[in-house]
Amino acid sequence: MNPAISMIPIWICVFIIIAAYERRQKAIRYHIKNKKGGLEMEEIIKRYVGQNVRLTLVTSDGDETGVITSYNDGWITFTTKKGENAVNCEYIVKIRPVPAK
């Protein structure tokens, strides 16, 4: 068997990984460039401080559920079951309240 032929699946995987990375970076740049209404997001976040919410972020594959503990200068402190995280508000796409269980 020709060694060049056996390398084809490896190169296909490399190209898929690179394309996914570039797609995510493009989405982040687009979201930051076209972000409108920063004051509105600030008011929404201040309304949900101390409540259980679900955040959808540009950089994550899924939603994060937890409590927003504080907001300061465009950053929120977000507490989940895994621990406490600091999240830049520019990367937040959607905030939804979640009823406490």
N, C-alpha and C positions, 0 to 999 in steps of 0.2 A: 504494500500500500504506500502511496506517495505521502511523505510527511507534510507536504503543503496542504493536502486535502484534509488531513486530520486536524489542522489548525483552524479550519473554517469555523467550527462551532465556537471556539474560543474568541475569535475576532468578532463574531456576531454578538456574543455576550458583552464584549468590551464596547462595541458601538451602541448597544442598547443602554448600557449604564451611562455612557457619556451623553447620549441624547436625553435621557431622563434628567440628568443633572443640569444640562443647559436649559431644558424646558422649565424646571423649577426656578432657576435663576432669572429667566426671562419673566416668569409670573411675578416674582418678587419685585423686579425693577418696574414692571407695568403697574403693579398695585401701588408702589410708592410714588411713581410719577403722576398717576391719575387720582391720587387720594384727594378727596374734597371734603370739606366740612369737618375739619379737625376739632373745632369748638363743639360741634354736635356730639362727636364721639366722646369728648371729655365730659360733657354733661351726662351722657348715658352711663359712662363708667362710674361717675360719682354717685349716680342713682343706685347702682348695683353693688356698691361697697358693702361688705358684710353679708351679702346674700349668696345663695348657692346658684351658680350659673354654668352654662356650657359655652365655651369659647371655640370658635373655629378660627384657626390661624393659617396664614399663607404658607408657612414653612412646615406644617405638620400634615400627616396623611389622614388623621382623624380628629375628632373633637376631644377637648379636654374638659372634664367636669370637676368643679371645685368651688372654693369660696374666694372672692376678691377681698383681700384683707386691707390693702391700702393702695392709694394712687398718688404719684408724685412725679412731676416734670415729664410726663409722657410715658412713664413706666408704671406697671401695676405689680403688686405682689400677689401671687395666686397660689393658694394652698390646695393641694390635692391629697389623695390617700398616699401617694408616693412621697410627698414632701412639699416643700415650698419652692416656688419658681418666681423669677423676675421676668416679665414679658414686656417687650416694647409695644406700645399701643399702635404703632404704624403697621404691625404685622397682624393685627386683629381684623378679621373679615366680618365676623358675626358674633353677637352676644345674645344668648337666650336664657331667660330665667328657668330654673329647674326646681320643681317642688321638692322640699326636704323629705327624705324617707324616714 
